[in-house]
Amino acid sequence: MYQFAAAVRAGKNGEIRHSGAICLQSWLTQPVWGHWRTDLKWLWRDSTAHGFKGGPGGVGIHILDFATCISGQDAAQVSCLLKVFDKVPGRRIGDYVLDANGSATMRIMLRNGALGTMAATRFASGHHNDLRLRLCRDRDGLEVSFKICVSAVARLSVPLRLRPGMRSDVRPPRWFMSVLPPRSAARGG
């Protein structure tokens, strides 16, 4: 992943104009890593009194770190829309008030002025722990995807060119896929 981050930061394929990132987790709808209602290692993540701050404070910060790491651009502005969904009647299990938000959307402006959107949810049935980042640059695009422990990077090879009048002069885009080994395999373990 870091070799792609270095290439993006070098700016050889253009300036970032837009970014989009999404983190999809399903542990509130599926017992992927255990059941959140009965396992304290998950239950505390739904209670702000027990230290969790919901989407932006959990998966949201990871997605922001991921996007800024790859892009090489710090976030200059961030605004969020958060939602707390009822998970159980009364929003409480024992001492745990279930008041942490489960979904968040973010609008960002990167330091270079590029705009971006990000979304994170723990209600994404069928997506155990998926993370995707798309960077749209003025000469090409880059997509980085992680699904559980598999990662892939795709790069658009044909730049988007629009003539005056918004008529497209683009050949069909070609994406090149590079599959990266799981982190433990990359370290030889």
C-alpha positions in Angstrom: 0.0 0.0 0.0 2.8 2.4 0.8 4.3 2.2 -2.7 1.0 3.5 -4.0 0.9 6.2 -1.4 4.4 7.3 -2.5 3.3 7.3 -6.2 0.2 9.5 -5.4 2.3 11.9 -3.3 4.8 12.3 -6.1 2.0 13.7 -8.2 3.2 12.1 -11.5 -0.4 11.2 -12.5 -2.0 14.5 -11.6 -3.4 16.5 -8.8 -6.2 15.1 -6.5 -9.5 16.8 -7.2 -11.9 14.5 -5.4 -11.8 11.6 -3.0 -14.4 9.1 -1.8 -14.0 6.5 1.0 -16.3 4.1 2.7 -15.9 1.7 5.6 -18.5 -1.1 5.8 -18.8 -3.2 8.9 -21.6 -5.6 9.9 -20.9 -6.5 13.5 -24.2 -4.9 14.6 -26.2 -7.0 12.2 -24.1 -10.2 12.1 -22.1 -12.1 14.8 -18.9 -11.9 12.7 -16.4 -11.6 15.6 -18.8 -12.5 18.4 -22.2 -11.2 19.5 -22.2 -7.5 20.5 -25.1 -7.9 22.9 -23.4 -10.4 25.1 -19.7 -9.9 24.6 -18.3 -6.9 26.5 -15.5 -6.4 24.0 -18.2 -5.3 21.5 -20.9 -3.9 23.9 -18.8 -1.0 25.1 -18.5 0.2 21.5 -22.1 1.2 21.6 -21.8 3.3 24.8 -20.3 6.7 24.9 -20.1 6.5 28.7 -17.7 3.5 28.3 -15.4 5.4 26.0 -16.6 4.9 22.5 -17.5 7.9 20.4 -19.3 6.1 17.6 -18.6 6.2 13.8 -16.2 9.2 13.6 -14.4 8.3 16.8 -14.0 4.6 15.7 -14.1 3.5 12.1 -14.4 7.2 10.9 -11.0 8.1 12.2 -9.5 5.1 10.5 -11.1 5.9 7.2 -9.8 9.5 7.5 -6.3 8.3 8.3 -6.4 5.9 5.4 -7.5 8.6 2.9 -5.0 11.1 4.1 -2.2 8.6 4.2 -2.7 7.5 0.6 -3.4 11.0 -0.7 -0.6 12.7 1.1 -3.0 15.5 1.9 -4.2 16.5 5.4 -7.8 17.3 5.9 -8.3 21.0 6.1 -12.0 20.9 6.9 -14.3 18.0 8.1 -18.0 18.1 8.7 -20.1 15.1 9.8 -23.7 13.9 9.9 -24.2 11.2 12.5 -27.0 8.8 13.3 -27.8 6.8 16.4 -30.1 3.9 15.6 -32.2 2.0 18.2 -30.4 -1.3 18.8 -32.6 -2.7 21.6 -35.8 -1.4 23.2 -34.9 1.2 25.8 -31.4 1.7 24.3 -29.8 0.0 27.3 -28.3 -3.4 28.2 -27.4 -3.5 31.9 -25.0 -0.6 32.7 -24.5 0.2 29.0 -26.6 3.0 27.5 -26.4 2.4 23.8 -26.0 5.9 22.6 -23.1 5.7 20.2 -23.9 6.5 16.6 -23.7 3.5 14.2 -23.4 5.4 10.9 -21.7 8.6 9.8 -21.1 10.5 6.6 -18.4 13.1 6.3 -17.6 15.9 3.9 -14.0 16.9 3.7 -11.7 19.4 2.0 -8.1 18.3 1.6 -5.3 20.8 2.1 -4.9 21.2 -1.7 -8.6 22.2 -2.0 -9.9 18.8 -3.2 -13.3 17.8 -2.0 -14.2 14.4 -0.6 -16.9 12.3 0.9 -16.6 9.5 3.4 -19.1 7.1 5.0 -18.8 4.6 7.8 -21.3 2.2 9.2 -21.5 -0.8 11.5 -24.9 -1.8 10.0 -23.6 -3.0 6.6 -24.9 -6.6 6.5 -22.8 -8.8 4.2 -19.7 -6.6 4.6 -17.6 -7.9 7.5 -14.9 -5.2 7.3 -14.6 -3.6 3.9 -12.7 -0.4 3.2 -12.5 1.4 -0.1 -10.8 4.6 -1.2 -11.1 6.3 -4.6 -9.0 9.2 -5.6 -9.9 11.2 -8.7 -7.0 13.1 -10.1 -6.9 15.4 -13.1 -5.1 12.8 -15.2 -6.2 9.5 -13.8 -7.9 7.7 -10.9 -6.9 5.3 -8.2 -9.0 2.9 -6.1 -7.8 1.0 -3.1 -10.0 -1.7 -1.6 -9.7 -4.0 1.4 -12.1 -6.8 2.2 -11.4 -8.6 5.5 -7.7 -9.5 5.0 -7.5 -9.2 1.2 -6.4 -6.0 -0.4 -6.4 -4.8 -4.0 -5.4 -1.7 -5.8 -6.8 -0.7 -9.2 -5.5 2.2 -11.3 -7.3 3.9 -14.2 -4.9 4.2 -17.1 -6.9 6.5 -19.4 -7.4 10.1 -18.3 -10.8 11.7 -18.5 -10.9 14.4 -21.1 -13.9 16.6 -21.7 -14.1 19.0 -24.6 -16.0 22.3 -24.5 -19.7 21.6 -24.5 -19.2 18.6 -22.1 -18.8 16.1 -24.9 -16.7 13.2 -23.9 -13.5 12.4 -25.9 -12.7 9.3 -23.7 -11.8 5.9 -24.9 -13.2 3.1 -22.7 -11.3 3.2 -19.4 -9.0 0.4 -18.6 -8.4 -0.6 -15.0 -5.3 -2.5 -13.9 -5.6 -4.6 -10.8 -2.8 -5.4 -8.3 -3.6 -7.8 -5.5 -1.5 -7.3 -2.5 -0.7 -10.1 -0.1 -2.3 -10.1 3.4 -0.2 -8.1 5.8 1.1 -11.2 7.7 2.3 -12.8 4.4 4.0 -9.6 3.3 6.0 -9.6 6.5 7.0 -13.2 6.0 4.8 -14.6 8.8 
